[in-house]
Amino acid sequence: MSADPAGAYAATLSRFADRLFRSGGSDPGDAALEIPAERLEVYRELVRRGYTSMLRFAYPMSFRLIAAEITTSDPAPGLPSSVDAVIARFLEDSPAANHSTRHIADAFRTHFDREQGPLLARRPELADLMTLERAALGALYAFDDPGRSPGGDELAALQASAVPDFLALRVCRAPSSTTLRLAHEATRLHHRLAHRDVPEPGAHAAPERVVVSRDPASLEARFTTLDEAPFRAVLAVPPGAETSVEALAAAWLEDLPEADARRDEAWQLTTLAGAVLTGLHAGWFRLP
């Protein structure tokens, strides 16, 4: 038995990965690890299918846009030949260190940004779409949120409550929520692609502020776009933190641009209340 069984096992796995993934684009051959060719091809196909399934789950609309761009009648120079070729190149270049969907999604994104320049040049909105979908994956896999989500009647009562009572309300920010400042309207692009409507390049070249959260009812990822002022109200509470609405208001007012900070109290209260109530409905805020 080897003096270092863990090291021997790791070395065997490394040789297997080199043969399986053809890391660097080449197979080191039987000298590295002897495996019958027909069995090796079965292993490769199983891994390709597994990675394809995980990546399409993590980036569903991104891959739909990639496929549409590859098969367009006017492809850009340097594009991969197929979606399968994109994934095969990832396996050759950057095989993931474990089988976590989130780890594989992150490893693929790093590889994609480095290797698929022509695709990103043709479709710069693709980068923001992938960022949006990675946040959605995070919302699905996040640890259970603290607190609870109010029902419709309780939300209506909160909306009708007196200002002092509303300011005394305590809320917590769901750990599954993510705030994104994007250079493109990725949520609109995602919606159109979900309905198999592929827009022309540059159709959504406008900035977007979005909160990705886990819907309290369906537990699916939810995208909510916000204007700058209510978006800053969400930013004022870190994920997992708890605060009173009054303390949230103070932090938010300090962060507002000067023009908004000078606006009347009615606008400020309405804007803040809208952000809190929308957050309770969408799942990025919860009640302790």
C-alpha positions as CSV (number, residue, x, y, z in Angstrom):
1,M,0.0,0.0,0.0
2,S,1.2,3.5,-0.8
3,A,2.7,5.5,2.1
4,D,0.3,8.3,1.1
5,P,-3.0,6.7,0.1
6,A,-4.8,10.1,-0.1
7,G,-2.0,11.4,-2.4
8,A,-2.1,8.3,-4.6
9,Y,-5.9,8.5,-4.9
10,A,-5.7,12.2,-5.9
11,A,-3.0,11.4,-8.5
12,T,-5.2,8.7,-10.0
13,L,-8.2,11.1,-10.1
14,S,-5.9,13.7,-11.8
15,R,-4.8,11.2,-14.4
16,F,-8.4,10.1,-15.0
17,A,-9.5,13.7,-15.4
18,D,-6.6,14.3,-17.9
19,R,-7.8,11.3,-20.0
20,L,-11.5,12.1,-19.6
21,F,-11.5,15.8,-20.3
22,R,-8.4,15.9,-22.6
23,S,-7.2,18.8,-20.5
24,G,-5.3,21.1,-22.8
25,G,-7.0,19.5,-25.8
26,S,-5.0,16.3,-25.8
27,D,-5.4,12.8,-24.3
28,P,-2.2,11.7,-22.3
29,G,-2.9,8.1,-23.3
30,D,-2.6,4.7,-21.7
31,A,0.8,5.7,-20.2
32,A,-1.1,8.0,-17.8
33,L,-3.9,5.6,-17.0
34,E,-4.9,2.5,-19.0
35,I,-8.6,2.5,-19.8
36,P,-10.3,0.7,-22.7
37,A,-11.2,3.1,-25.4
38,E,-14.9,2.2,-25.5
39,R,-15.3,2.6,-21.8
40,L,-13.4,5.9,-21.8
41,E,-15.8,7.2,-24.5
42,V,-18.8,6.2,-22.3
43,Y,-17.3,8.1,-19.4
44,R,-16.7,11.1,-21.5
45,E,-20.2,11.1,-22.8
46,L,-21.7,10.8,-19.3
47,V,-19.7,13.7,-18.1
48,R,-20.5,15.9,-21.1
49,R,-24.2,15.2,-20.6
50,G,-23.9,15.9,-16.9
51,Y,-22.1,19.2,-17.4
52,T,-24.4,20.2,-20.2
53,S,-27.4,19.6,-18.0
54,M,-26.0,21.6,-15.0
55,L,-24.9,24.5,-17.2
56,R,-28.2,24.7,-19.0
57,F,-29.9,24.7,-15.6
58,A,-27.7,27.5,-14.3
59,Y,-27.8,29.6,-17.5
60,P,-30.9,28.6,-19.4
61,M,-31.6,31.8,-21.3
62,S,-27.9,32.6,-21.8
63,F,-27.5,29.3,-23.6
64,R,-30.6,30.1,-25.7
65,L,-29.0,33.4,-26.7
66,I,-25.7,31.7,-27.4
67,A,-27.4,29.1,-29.6
68,A,-29.3,31.7,-31.5
69,E,-26.1,33.8,-32.1
70,I,-24.2,30.7,-33.3
71,T,-26.9,29.7,-35.8
72,T,-27.6,33.2,-37.1
73,S,-27.5,33.8,-40.8
74,D,-24.8,36.5,-40.2
75,P,-22.4,34.9,-37.6
76,A,-19.5,36.9,-36.3
77,P,-16.0,35.7,-37.1
78,G,-14.5,33.4,-34.4
79,L,-17.7,32.0,-33.0
80,P,-17.8,28.4,-31.8
81,S,-19.4,25.9,-34.1
82,S,-22.1,24.8,-31.6
83,V,-23.2,25.0,-28.0
84,D,-21.7,21.5,-27.5
85,A,-18.4,22.9,-28.7
86,V,-18.6,25.7,-26.1
87,I,-19.1,23.1,-23.3
88,A,-16.4,20.7,-24.7
89,R,-13.9,23.6,-24.7
90,F,-14.8,24.3,-21.1
91,L,-14.1,20.7,-20.1
92,E,-10.8,20.8,-21.9
93,D,-9.7,24.1,-20.4
94,S,-11.2,24.3,-16.9
95,P,-12.7,21.1,-15.6
96,A,-14.4,21.9,-12.3
97,A,-12.9,20.8,-9.0
98,N,-16.2,19.4,-7.7
99,H,-19.8,18.6,-8.7
100,S,-21.5,21.6,-7.1
101,T,-23.8,23.3,-9.7
102,R,-22.8,26.7,-8.3
103,H,-19.1,25.9,-8.5
104,I,-19.4,24.6,-12.1
105,A,-21.4,27.7,-13.0
106,D,-18.7,30.0,-11.6
107,A,-15.9,28.0,-13.2
108,F,-17.7,28.2,-16.6
109,R,-18.4,31.9,-16.3
110,T,-14.7,32.6,-15.7
111,H,-13.7,30.4,-18.6
112,F,-16.4,31.9,-20.9
113,D,-15.3,35.5,-20.2
114,R,-11.8,34.5,-21.1
115,E,-12.4,32.3,-24.1
116,Q,-15.5,33.5,-25.8
117,G,-14.5,37.1,-26.7
118,P,-16.2,37.1,-30.2
119,L,-19.5,36.0,-28.7
120,L,-19.3,38.7,-26.0
121,A,-18.3,41.3,-28.5
122,R,-21.2,40.5,-30.7
123,R,-23.6,40.2,-27.7
124,P,-22.3,42.3,-24.8
125,E,-25.7,42.0,-23.1
126,L,-24.9,38.3,-22.7
127,A,-22.5,39.1,-19.8
128,D,-25.3,40.8,-17.8
129,L,-27.7,38.0,-18.6
130,M,-25.3,35.5,-17.2
131,T,-24.8,37.6,-14.1
132,L,-28.6,37.7,-13.6
133,E,-29.0,34.0,-14.0
134,R,-26.1,33.3,-11.7
135,A,-27.9,35.4,-9.0
136,A,-31.1,33.4,-9.7
137,L,-29.2,30.2,-9.1
138,G,-27.9,31.6,-5.9
139,A,-31.4,32.5,-4.7
140,L,-32.5,28.9,-5.4
141,Y,-29.7,27.4,-3.4
142,A,-29.3,29.9,-0.5
143,F,-29.7,28.7,3.0
144,D,-33.2,29.2,4.5
145,D,-34.0,32.8,5.1
146,P,-34.6,34.1,8.6
147,G,-38.1,35.4,9.5
148,R,-41.3,35.0,7.6
149,S,-43.2,36.5,4.7
150,P,-46.5,38.2,5.4
151,G,-49.7,37.2,3.7
152,G,-51.9,39.5,1.6
153,D,-54.0,40.7,4.5
154,E,-51.0,41.5,6.7
155,L,-49.4,43.4,3.8
156,A,-52.6,45.4,3.3
157,A,-52.6,46.2,7.1
158,L,-49.0,47.3,7.0
159,Q,-49.7,49.5,4.0
160,A,-52.6,51.2,5.9
161,S,-50.7,51.5,9.2
162,A,-49.9,54.8,10.8
163,V,-46.5,56.3,10.1
164,P,-45.1,55.8,13.6
165,D,-46.2,52.1,13.6
166,F,-44.7,51.6,10.1
167,L,-41.4,53.2,11.1
168,A,-41.2,50.9,14.2
169,L,-41.6,47.8,12.0
170,R,-38.6,45.5,12.0
171,V,-37.5,43.8,8.8
172,C,-34.7,41.5,7.8
173,R,-33.0,41.2,4.4
174,A,-33.2,37.7,3.0
175,P,-29.7,36.1,2.5
176,S,-31.0,34.7,-0.8
177,S,-31.5,38.2,-2.3
178,T,-29.0,39.9,-4.6
179,T,-28.8,43.5,-5.8
180,L,-27.4,44.1,-9.3
181,R,-26.4,47.2,-11.2
182,L,-26.4,46.0,-14.9
183,A,-25.3,47.8,-18.0
184,H,-28.1,46.2,-20.0
185,E,-31.8,45.4,-19.4
186,A,-31.1,41.8,-18.7
187,T,-34.5,41.1,-17.1
188,R,-36.3,42.2,-20.2
189,L,-33.9,40.2,-22.3
190,H,-34.5,37.1,-20.1
191,H,-38.3,37.5,-20.5
192,R,-38.1,37.8,-24.3
193,L,-35.8,34.8,-24.6
194,A,-38.1,32.8,-22.3
195,H,-40.8,33.4,-24.9
196,R,-38.4,32.4,-27.7
197,D,-38.2,36.0,-28.9
198,V,-34.5,36.7,-29.7
199,P,-33.9,40.5,-30.0
200,E,-31.4,42.1,-32.3
201,P,-28.0,42.9,-30.8
202,G,-28.1,46.1,-28.8
203,A,-31.9,46.1,-28.3
204,H,-31.6,46.3,-24.5
205,A,-28.5,48.5,-24.2
206,A,-29.8,50.5,-21.2
207,P,-28.7,50.3,-17.6
208,E,-30.9,48.4,-15.1
209,R,-31.1,48.0,-11.4
210,V,-32.6,44.7,-10.3
211,V,-33.1,42.8,-7.1
212,V,-33.1,39.0,-7.4
213,S,-35.0,37.2,-4.6
214,R,-36.7,34.0,-3.9
215,D,-40.5,34.3,-4.3
216,P,-42.2,33.5,-0.9
217,A,-45.0,31.6,-2.6
218,S,-43.4,29.7,-5.5
219,L,-39.8,29.6,-4.0
220,E,-38.6,30.4,-7.6
221,A,-36.2,33.2,-8.4
222,R,-37.8,36.5,-8.9
223,F,-36.5,39.6,-10.7
224,T,-37.7,43.1,-9.6
225,T,-36.4,46.2,-11.4
226,L,-36.3,49.4,-9.4
227,D,-35.6,53.0,-9.9
228,E,-32.5,54.4,-8.2
229,A,-34.0,55.7,-5.0
230,P,-35.9,52.5,-3.9
231,F,-32.9,50.4,-5.1
232,R,-30.7,52.3,-2.6
233,A,-33.2,51.5,0.1
234,V,-32.5,47.8,-0.5
235,L,-28.8,48.4,-0.5
236,A,-29.1,50.0,2.9
237,V,-29.7,46.6,4.5
238,P,-27.0,43.9,4.0
239,P,-28.2,40.4,3.3
240,G,-29.0,38.6,6.6
241,A,-29.2,41.8,8.6
242,E,-32.2,43.0,10.6
243,T,-33.2,46.6,11.2
244,S,-36.2,48.8,11.9
245,V,-37.7,50.8,9.1
246,E,-36.8,53.9,11.0
247,A,-33.1,53.0,11.0
248,L,-33.3,51.9,7.4
249,A,-34.8,55.3,6.6
250,A,-31.9,57.1,8.3
251,A,-29.3,55.1,6.4
252,W,-31.1,55.5,3.1
253,L,-31.5,59.3,3.5
254,E,-27.8,59.6,4.1
255,D,-27.0,57.7,0.9
256,L,-29.5,59.5,-1.4
257,P,-28.2,61.9,-4.0
258,E,-28.5,65.5,-2.9
259,A,-31.4,66.2,-5.3
260,D,-33.5,63.4,-3.8
261,A,-32.4,64.2,-0.2
262,R,-33.9,67.7,-0.6
263,R,-37.3,66.3,-1.8
264,D,-40.3,66.6,0.4
265,E,-41.1,64.2,3.2
266,A,-44.2,62.8,1.5
267,W,-42.1,61.7,-1.5
268,Q,-39.4,60.2,0.7
269,L,-41.9,58.3,2.9
270,T,-43.9,57.0,-0.1
271,T,-40.7,55.9,-1.9
272,L,-39.3,54.1,1.2
273,A,-42.6,52.5,2.1
274,G,-42.9,51.3,-1.5
275,A,-39.5,49.7,-1.4
276,V,-40.2,48.0,2.0
277,L,-43.7,46.7,1.0
278,T,-42.5,45.6,-2.4
279,G,-39.6,43.8,-0.7
280,L,-41.9,42.0,1.7
281,H,-44.1,40.9,-1.2
282,A,-41.2,39.8,-3.5
283,G,-39.2,38.1,-0.7
284,W,-36.0,40.2,-0.3
285,F,-37.4,41.6,3.0
286,R,-39.0,39.5,5.7
287,L,-40.5,40.0,9.1
288,P,-38.5,38.7,12.1
